[in-house]
């Protein structure tokens, strides 16, 4: 804490400067009223005023249940599961018990300062939360929260400073997300170009469907048997979406596997049939087991290589097919028959080898760039959190002029992104 803060900030607890509102346990059955009923999905930014799904309650329900209404300038913060989701109400609204309402005494505590304070306290609150199945913080946990409180005029300066700085950092992170999306789209476009017959391709390219070109492993084995329990077991969660990258290998025994699994050979294509638009496919790096949610597949080597089949399964033509077909069932998935019906444009084997090489190179450089962008976004989020914590605890003097934290972050990361 700076010397100025140490002299002017007063130790306090939340119950001394704010009231708490705990929502009603029961959820209304009729959500067509005018007073917004908001959920975690509706939190996006500093302020909250409406339900994005149009849900709301009427005043008769409010009186009869009764429901607790959060007035304007209530700081609504999560008290269940993940702590830290926070927003300030701009109109009367109602939530479920995932949240608690903090109504500050504006003569002593600014809602804007409290908004940032609750974000700074998120790790502390998460550590304090209890519950074997679902973590939860009680009203008393919030009321007993201690912190140093600056004069209201300083609170407003801090909130204004953080409004400016976090807006710039958020804009920087948004730029990075757009850059990530553009990189992914460029890779998709490159795949579409390489996997589509060029105009006038004629001889050599065959229009077919997968059925005659592949064989899907049948029959399952017991992963608890001695000969199988030490083998790697690959499931959809081990494969990075759209890249084929394996995120790790664990044995069947390490995962506690006890139900039937498929036996896959090194080099087979492993395809996730569940939620196929996530595009989770890879080549088996060694002989291994796969979960029942995956198909080990071999290509007919006379017409199709496994490596090219993998590129096809990661490509836009198959993605469009998977989206259409999986949307027809309650649980998005592709069974064997549907997968076999997928259309494919099949080039000569020599061309398949060239496509695989080009796509592997393109994916390598895209992955490298995306990793840099992801690291930059992570650093941006960390700097944002650290800045908020430093400001609301008096560790920095927000009245001093200097290069903004957001500008420093952009300068530091410019060479990387």
N, C-alpha and C positions, 0 to 999 in steps of 0.2 A: 504494500500500500504506500502511495506517495505521502510525503509529509503533510501536504494540504488535506488529503483524504483522512489521514489519521487524526487530524485536528478537528474535522468537521463532520465526520460520519459517525452515526450513533448505532451501537449494537441494539438489535431488536429481534422480535420474533413475529412471524406472519400474523398470528392471531391478534396482535396489538394494532395492526394497521390495515387489516382486511377481514371481511366476512367470507365464509365459505358456504357454498350451495351444493348439496348432494342430490343428484337427480333421483326421481322416483324409480323404484325397481321394475315395475310393470311397464311393458311397452304397449302403447295404444294400438288397437286393432284397425282403426280408421285413420289413415294418414293422408287425408285430402284437405286438411284445414289450411288456414292462412299463416299460422305461426310455424316457422321452419323447424323441422325435426332433423338435426344434423348428425352425421356419423363421421368416422375417421376419414372416409373417402372425400368428404367435403372440405377438409383442411388443405389449403393451398395458399400460403403466404401469411402475412401478418394479421389480416382481418378476415372475419367470417360473418356472413349475413344471410346465407341461403343454403338450401339443400339442392345439390346439383341434380338429384333425381326427382325434385319437386315434391318431396314428402313434407307434410305439415300437420298440425293438430288445430282444432278449433277451441274457442274459449269455453264452450260447455264441457269439453273433455278436461281442460285445465282445471276447472272448478270441481268437477265430479270425481276425478281420480284420486287426489289432486296431483297436478304436475308442477314441478319447480321450474320457473321461468328464469333464464339468465337475462338480466337487464343489459342495455348498452353499456360498454366499457367494462364488461366482465372479462377477465382473463380466463379462458377455458383451457384446461390442460389435462392431458391423459393421466389416469390414475390406475390403469390396468394394462397388463402385458408390457408394451414398449412405452417407456416414459419419454417425454420430450415434445410430443405433438402439442403445440400451443398456438392460440390465436385470440384476438380481441374481438368481442361482439360489437357490431355496429347497429344492431336492432334486437328486440326481444326474440329469443329462440330457446329451444329445448334440446337436450341430448339424452342419451341413455347413460347407464352407470359406468361406461368406459371413461367418463370425464368427471371432473369436479370444477365448479365455478368459483373463482376467486374475485371478490368484489372489493377493490381497494378504496380506502378512505382517501379521496383525491387531495385532501388538504395535507396529507402526510406521505402518500404513496401514489406515484403516477402509474396508470395502467400500462403505459408504454415502457417504463422502466421495469415493471413487474414482468411484462412479456419477455424481455430479454433475460431477466434474472432467472425465470423458470427454465429457459433454455440452458443457461449456465449450470443450473442445478440438476440437469437430466441424469448425469452419471451418478451423482449422489443419491438421487431418488431411486434410480434403478437398483443400486446396491441395497437400499433400505427396503425395497419391496419384498413381500413375503408371499408364500403360497406354493404348494407342491405342484399343482396343475397349472394354475394361472396366477402370475404375480399381481399383487394388488397393494395399493397404498390407501390407508384410511384417512378420513377427515382429520383425525388427530395428528397423523404423520405430517400433513401439510401445515396445520395450525402451529405445530411446535418447531417448524423450520426456522433456523436462526440465520441472520445475515446482518451486515453493516449497511445502514441506511443513510445516504447523503441527503442534504436539503433538497426540497422539491425542485428548486431552480437548477441544481446540478443534475438531478435525475433527468430533467427534460433535455439538458445539453447532451448527456450521455446517450439518451434515446435518439436524439436527432443525429448525433455522430454515427451511431450504429445503423440507423436507417440509411444514411448515405453510403457507408462503407460496405454493409452487407448487400445493398442493392448492386454495387459495382462488382463485388465478388460473385454474386448470383448471376450477373450478366456474363462474367467471365466463364463461369461453369456452364452456363447455357450455351455459350459459343463452343465450348469443348464438346458438349453433347451433340451439337449440330455437326461438328467436325467428325465425330465418331460415326454419326449416321451417314454422312457423305462417304466416308471410307468404306463402310459396309455396303452402301448402295453401289459404289464404284466396283467393288469386288463382285457383286451380284451381276452388274452389267457385263463385266468381263466374262463371267461364267456363261451368261446368256449368249454372248457372241460366239464363244468357242464351242458351245454345245448345240448350236443351231446350224443346220446345213446352209452354207453360203448360196447366194443366188446362182442357179445353173450348176449346182454341185453334181447333179445327175448320178453317174455310176459310182458305186462304192458306198453311198449312203443308203441305209435301209430304214424304212418306217415300220416299227414293230411295237410289241408290248413286252413287258418283262417276262411273262409266263414261260415262253419257250426258251428263254435265255438264262434262266437261273434255277437253282435248286435250293430249297429252304430246309434246313435241318429239322428233323422230326425226332420225337422220343426224348424223354428227359432222364436225368440221372439224379441220384440221391447225393446232395453235397455233404452229407455227414459221413459217407463212406470214406475209409482210409485213403483210397486212391484218388479221391476228389477234393477232400476238405482243405488240402494244402494248395490247391490251384487258385489263381486269381479269379475273382468273380466280378464281372463287369455288368453294371446296371446303367440305366439312362443318366442317373445323377453323377456318374463318373465321366461323362462326355460333355465337353463344352458345346453349346449350341452353335451350329453353322460352321464350325471350324474343324471338326473331327478330332480336336485335341483331347487327349486323355488327361483328366485332372488328378489322377492317382490310381494306384492299384492296391487292392486289399484281397486277402484270401477269403475263401468261403467261410473258413473257421473264424477268422477275425471279424467277419460280419455277422456271425451267428446264424448263418443260412440253415434252414431246416426243411424247405419245400423244394420241389423238383426244379432243376435247372437244365439248360441246354449245354451240350458240350461243343465247343468251337475249336477249330484248328487255326494255327497261326496263318495270317493272311486272309482269312475269311472276312467278308463285310459283316459288321454288326449293326443292325438297324433297329432303332427304337420304334415300336409300333404304337406306343401310347403318345398322345399329343404330337403327332408327326410333324406339325408345322414348326415345332421347335428345332427340327432338322438335326437330330442327334444320331449320327452314324460315324463309324470309324472302322479301321482295319484292326483285326485282332493282332496284338503285338507278339503274342505267344499262344501256345495251346492254353485254353482257359474255359471257364464256365460263364454263361450269361444268365441274367434273370429271365423269367418267363415273359417279361415285357419286351424282350428283344428277339430278333430273328438272326441266327447265323446264316449267311447266304454265300453260295458259290456261284460264279458265272460259268457259262459254257465257254471254255477258252478258245474255241474255234471262232467265236463271234464277238466276245466281250471279255475284257479284263476286269478283275476285281477292283483295281485302282480306278478305272474309268467308271465303273458302276458306282463307286463311292462319290466321284465328282457329280454324277447324274443325281444321286440321292441328296446331294447338298445344293443342287442347282435350282434355278427359278422354275423350269418346266415341271419338275417333280413337286416343288413347293405349291404351285398352283393346283396341281392334281390332288395333293394331300389335303389342301384347304377345302376343296370342293367335296371330296369324298368323306372326310372326317366330320364335316358339318352335318351330315345326314344322320348321325347316331348320337345318342345322349352322352356317351363317353367318347371323346375324340380319339379314334384309333383306326388303324388299317389292318384288317385281317389278311390272311394269306391270299385269298381269292381276289380281294380288292387290290392288294399290292401287285399281284401278277397281271392285273389289267392295266397297270400304269403304262402310258405311251412313251416310247423312247425313239429318238432319232439316232441311229447307230452308224458311225463312220467306220472306215477300214481300221484294222488293228494298228497300223503304223501311225495313223492320225490320232488314235486314242492315246498312244504313248506320248505324242507331242502335247496333247491337251492336258494330260496329267502333269507333265513337267511344268508347263506354263502356269497351271492353276496352283501347283504346290509352291512355286516361286511367288506368285501373286499373294497367296494366303500367308506366306512367311512374312512378306513385307507389310501386309495389312495388319497381321497380328502384332508385329513389332511396333507399328505406329499406334495401333489401338491400345497397346500396353502403356505407351508413353502418355497417351491422352487420359487413360484411366488413372494412372499415377498422378497426373496433374490435377484431375478432378478430386481425387482423394486428398491431395495436399491442400487444394482450395477449401474443401470442407473442414479440414483440420485447422487451417488458419482462421476460417470464419468462426469456428467454435472457440478457439483460443482468444481471438479478439473480443468476442462477447464476454467471455469470462474475465478477461483483464479489465475491460471497461466497467463492468458492474461491480467489481470488487476493489476499484480504486487503484489498480496497479499501473494504469496509464492516465495521463492528464489529457483529456479530450479537448481542452481549450488551446493546446499548443498547435501551432501551424507546422505542417511538414508534408512530406510525400505520403499519400494515402496508402493504407495497407493493401488495397486492391491494386494500385499502380505498382507497388513493389512486387506483388505476386505476379503480375503480368510481365514485368521486366525480367524477373527471375526465371520464368518458365518459357519465355519467348523462343529461345533457341531449341526447346524440346518439342514444341507443338506448332 
